[in-house]
């Protein structure tokens, strides 16, 4: 996103920096739910600034959807600092695989599966609303992942394919053959309609499982759409 909107380049998009104007920005009551963040992530380096923004949004009565590949340190601080607002907050943690080698390959620098699971459990046990984004699915073990996460979900698990995977890799300056082979293998599994239909049939009666448009398209074509 940072490259697309020319805030960063292929060379420096990984370097974290704060937009000071957003930290001191005044927030009013808005209609609906505010998603935060929308084009970056929440990391320990700038957790204090993040808490300042979240507090300012919540202080005016807004509802928040907090989306992140969760660092446990950050989630603990958010949960503890904003406990009085917990009824206004829904967490949505991005967890696309339960295998650390897969997460490390596709999301270098992001937390391990164990840390993401610990974060989900902490938020759940502290009384927050919890959900997960399994979009994109990063391997073929989505059923095992869903089963492990479900006990700590109060709302939903969203399941979806990797969209425009190769295009996004090129945008980010990735060009090595190993990465493109991994993308090809992932696309082959996700583009096999039988795999998607089998996954849907496993969870179609579970109200906590929601399907993104990439999945619904397959179901529509197979007449299995919910």
KAFEN-V324391 format. One record per residue. SS is DSSP state (@ for helix, = for strand, . for the rest). OMEGA is omega as a letter, one per 40 degrees, with the letter a starting at -180 (* if undefined). NEAR is the number of other C-alpha atoms within 10 Angstrom. Layout:
ss->{SS;SS}
omega->{OMEGA;OMEGA}
near->{NEAR;NEAR}
This chain:
ss->{.;.;.;.;.;.;.;.;.;.;.;.;.;.;.;.;.;.;.;@;@;@;@;.;.;.;.;.;.;.;.;.;=;=;=;=;.;.;.;.;.;.;.;@;@;@;@;@;@;@;@;@;@;@;@;@;@;@;.;.;.;.;=;=;=;=;=;=;.;.;.;@;@;@;@;@;@;@;@;@;@;.;@;@;@;@;@;@;=;=;=;=;=;=;.;.;.;.;.;@;@;@;@;@;@;@;.;.;.;.;.;.;@;@;@;@;@;@;@;@;@;@;@;@;@;.;.;.;=;=;=;=;=;=;.;.;.;.;.;.;.;@;@;@;@;@;@;@;@;@;@;@;.;.;.;.;=;=;=;.;.;.;.;.;@;@;@;@;@;@;@;.;.;.;.;.;@;@;@;@;@;@;@;@;@;@;@;@;@;@;.;.;@;@;@;@;@;@;@;@;@;@;@;.;.;.;.;.;=;=;=;.;@;@;@;@;@;@;@;@;@;.;.;.;.;.}
omega->{a;i;a;a;i;i;a;i;i;a;a;a;a;a;a;i;a;i;a;a;i;i;a;a;i;a;i;i;a;i;i;a;i;i;i;e;a;a;i;i;i;a;a;a;a;a;a;i;i;i;i;i;a;i;i;i;a;a;a;i;a;i;a;i;a;a;a;i;a;i;a;i;a;a;i;a;i;a;a;a;a;a;a;a;a;i;a;a;i;i;i;a;i;i;a;i;i;a;a;i;i;i;a;a;a;a;a;i;a;a;i;i;a;i;i;i;i;i;i;i;a;i;a;a;i;i;i;i;a;i;a;i;i;i;e;i;a;i;a;a;a;a;i;i;a;a;a;a;a;a;a;a;i;a;a;i;i;a;i;i;i;a;i;a;a;i;a;i;i;i;a;i;i;a;a;a;a;a;a;i;i;i;i;a;i;i;i;a;a;a;i;a;a;i;a;a;i;i;i;a;i;a;a;a;a;a;i;i;i;a;i;a;a;i;a;i;i;a;i;a;i;a;i;a;i;*}
near->{14;15;14;12;8;10;10;14;15;15;10;11;15;12;7;12;9;11;9;9;8;13;16;12;11;11;16;13;13;12;8;9;13;17;14;19;15;11;7;12;17;20;20;13;12;14;16;15;17;22;18;13;19;21;16;18;21;21;13;13;13;20;21;22;18;20;21;23;23;27;21;22;13;21;23;17;15;19;19;13;13;17;15;10;17;21;13;17;22;21;27;25;22;19;26;28;23;22;15;14;13;17;20;14;13;16;15;11;10;17;19;23;21;13;16;22;21;17;21;26;19;17;24;19;11;14;14;22;22;22;27;27;22;25;20;20;20;25;19;15;13;17;13;11;17;22;9;12;17;16;10;18;21;17;18;19;25;20;23;22;24;18;12;9;16;17;10;13;16;13;15;18;11;14;12;10;9;9;15;16;11;15;17;14;13;18;19;11;15;22;16;11;16;13;12;21;18;12;16;23;10;11;14;17;10;10;10;15;18;20;21;15;13;18;21;20;14;18;18;12;10;12;10;14;15;10}
